[in-house]
Amino acid sequence: MTKVNMKVNIAGVELKNPVMTASGTFGSGREYGEYVDLNQLGAVVVKGVANEPWKGNPSPRIAETYGGMLNSVGLQNPGVDEFIEKDIPFLRQYNTKIIVNIAGRTIEDYCEVVKKLGDADVDLLELNISCPNVKAGGVCFGTDPFMVEEVTKAVKKVAKQPLIVKLTPNVTDIVPIAKAAVAGGADGISLINTLLGMAIDIHKRKPILANVMGGFSGPAIKPVALRMVYQVANAVDVPIIGMGGIMTGEDAVEFILAGASGVAVGTANFINPRATIDVIEGIQGYMEQYSIKDLKEIRGSL
């Protein structure tokens, strides 16, 4: 029986361990049910939900690249009403926290989703102002400190659950963006979303993705993500959920050392459906190896 304490507190919500899924890589948990015991996860961060059903972008929407993958799914989702009706009851069968990623094209869109979730049985909200694959909303909000503060403030005003704001790395300086989110009332920050990238089929002489450009994720972006988590952890006083290329427990420990309270596993789920469990066990093994009883002992200790 392990004696290490892996519990973490994210904006007032206690998780049994810091490991969660990254939005858009795990559906609403149902898709991974035969591979992963959801009871073991600290939280499930569901795929982004919008006020109305979204069809997403045209295919092809996924491309493999060196060290990662590109996607331009475009936040395809069935809408918040279906999510509340079907996905929350499914997830509530398990002893894990539910974090809902919120998608929108306008501030009003975001607020409508949050209002509908007000009485729903979810633990935290993650405001997605960072998706590079939608033409309005998404990264359009996330690159402008003024807009980050405005949208955060508007959503926070109607939110009944703690609000995490997910940031894009596609900016010159992440610190003013993070500070703007906190100024708007964010209870936490998650970062990073994908980097804007593209891939080309040299035989067809065309971009591989129908949307030309997409979000780049996977091991190759980990150094960028770590750098931004470190910068933001030293600039704001709210919990941070770190993500970007986490494949192993050792990767997750790096994010915690850089200042993250929680970590999210994304692209690794497509390679190894049990990646989240491997990451939990990897963190636990590290703690036991170095006699670390509580993650507080090492968080942000660089």
N, C-alpha and C positions, 0 to 999 in steps of 0.2 A: 504494500500500500504506500503510495507516494505521500510525502509530507509537504510537498511544495504547494503554494497557493497560487493558482493561475487566475483567480477571479480579478476582474477589472471593472472599473466604473466609468461608463461613458455617459456624460451629461445627466448623471443621477440615476442611470439604469445599470444595475449590476449584471454582468455577463459571467458565466462560469469559467470562461477562458477568453483570451483576446481574439480568437480566430473566427472570422466570418467569411461569407462569400462576397465576391465583388459583383455588383449589379450587372446583369446582362450576361453573366457566364454560368448561371445556375438555375435559370428560370425562376420558378417559385418553390423550388426544392423537390417537387414531384418527380422531375426528370432524373434525379440522382438517387431516388429512394432505394433502389436495389443495390446501390454501391456504397452508400454512406448512411450511417445511423445519424439522423439529424439531431437526435438527442445529445450527441457529443459536441455539436457546434456551439460556439458562443452566441452566434446570431446568424440568421439567414437574411441577407440583403437581396431583396427580390428585384427582378427586372423592372425597369422604369414603367410606371403607369401614368397614363394621361387621362384627361377628362373624358375624351371620346376615343374609340378604337382607332389605332393608327396602323396603316398597311406597311409602313417602312419603305425603304428604298428598293429600286429594281435590282434583280440579280444580274451577274454574280456579286455577292456581298461580302465574301470572305476570301482572303488570299494568304497563303503561308509565305513567310519570308525568313531570311536568316535571323535566328534569335527571337522570333516572335511571329505575330500574325497581324494582318490588317482586316478591319471590318468596317462595313458601311451599312449595317443593319437598319439604322435610322429609327431606333426605338420602337420597332413594331410591338404592339401590345393590344390586348382586347379592351382596354379601358378600365377605369377604376370601379365601375359598378360590378362588372364581372369578377374583377379581382376580389372585391369585398365578399361577393356571393360564394365564390368557389375556392379561392386560394387561402383566405384567412382560416376558414374551418379546417382545411387540410393541414396547414402549418400548426394550428393550435393543438393538434394531436401530440405534438412533440414538445419536449422541455427545452425549448430554445427561444431566444428573443427574435422578434420580427421587426426588421427595418425596411421601410417602404421607400423606394427611390421614386421621386416625383419628377415627371416630365411635363414640359409645357412649351408653347410657342410665344405666349404673352404672360405678363404678370397675372392677368386675370385667370388664365388657364391654370397656372400653378395654384392660385388661391382656391379655385373651384375644387381641385383635387383634394387639397388639404382640408377644406371644409367637409367634404364627403367622408374623409377619413377621421374626422373629429370624434365621432362616437364609435369608430371601429376599434377592434381589439388588436391594436398594433403598439409597439413599444417606442419606436423612434422613427423620425422622418429624415430622409436624405434628399435634399434639394439639388437636383441635377441641373446646374447651369453651365455644364462643361462638355456636353456631347458635341463632337466635331461633325456629326453626320446629319444634323437637321439644319435647314436653311434659316429658320427663325428660332428664337429662344436659344437653348443650348449655349454653345461657345460665344454666341453673340452677346449674351449677358456676362459671361464669365471672364471676358478680357478687359472690361471697363470697371474700374473701382467704383465709380458713381453708380453704375447700373447694378453692380453686385450688392451694394448697400441698399439700394432702392428695392430690389426684388426680395432680398432677405427680410428687410423691414416689413414689407407688405405681407409676406407669407408668415412671418413670425407673429404678426398681429392676429391671424386667424388660426394659428396652429395650437392644438391642445396637447400634442406630444413634443418632447424635446426635438430641436431642429439642428440637423447636421447639414452643412453646405459643402457640396463636392466641387472641387476646383479643377480647372484645366491647367495643364502645364504649358499650354501654347501662349505664353506671355513672356515679356522681357524680364519682369521682376515679380515673383510670386508673393512677396511680403506685403506690398500695398493691397493686393487683392484679398489676402487672408485677413488683413486688418479691417478692410471694408466690410467683409462678411461678419466679423465680430462686432463692428460698429452697428451693423444692421440688426444684431440680436442673435447671431448664430450661437448655439450651445456647444458646437463642436465643428471641426473641419475634417473633411476626408480628401485625400489627395494621394496619387494623382490620377486623373482620367487619362485617356489615351493621347499620344502625340499624333499630330496630323502627318500622314505619310501617303505614299503611293507606290505602286509596283506596275511594271510594264511587261507585256508579252512581246518579246522582240520578234517573234515569228509572225504574229498578226499586226505588229507595230501599233498596238493599242494599249491603253491602260487596262489592267486586269479587272479592276472594279468598275461596275457600270456607273458608279458615282464618281469615277476618276480617283478621288482621294478618300481616305478613310482613317480610322483611328488605329494607331500602331501600339501594340501591347506585347507583353512577354518579357523574357529574361533580359533582352537588350536594353530595356528602359529602366532597369532597376537602379543604376547609378544616378540617373536624373531624378527618379522618385525619392531616393534616399536623401539627395542633396536638398530637395524642396521640403521634405519633412523636417530635416534638421534646421533649415532656415526658418520655417514657420513655427516650429516648436520653441525657437529662441525669440520669437516676436509676439506671440499671442499666449493668452493664459486660459485656453479652453482645450479639452481633449482632442487628440488627433487620431484619425484612423488612417494608417499608412497602407498604400498599395502600389503595385507596379512591379511586375516581374518576380513576385514571391513564388518560389517553386519548392522550397524546403523549410524546415524549422530554422536552419541557420540563417536563411534569408530573412525570416520573420524576426529573429533576434536582432539582426542589424537594424531593422526599422524601430524596434523598441529602444535600442541603445541610442538611436537618433532622436527619440522623443515621442514615438507613437504609443498611445494607450491601447489601441486595437490594431489588428492587421487584417486585410482582406485578400483572399486568394482568387485570382481571376483566370487568366489564360491557362494556368496549370491544370484547371479542371478538365480542359479539353484533351490534354495529354494523358493525364492520370485522374480518373474520376474520384479516386480516394485521396487526392492531394491535400484536401483540408485536414483529413485525419492524420496524414503523415506530418503535416506542419504542426498540429497540436502535439503529437508524440515527440517531434523533434525539439520543440520548445521545452517540453517537460524533461526530456533527456538532458538538454543543456543545463537546465536549472539544477537537476540532480548532480550532474557532473561537477558543477562549480558551487554546490551547496547554497544555492539561491532559494530562499524560502518564499519570497514574494517578488513579483515583477517590479514593484516599486523600487526595489534595491538597485535596479540597473536602468530603469527608464530615464532616458535623456542624460545619461551619465558620461557622455563624451566630454 
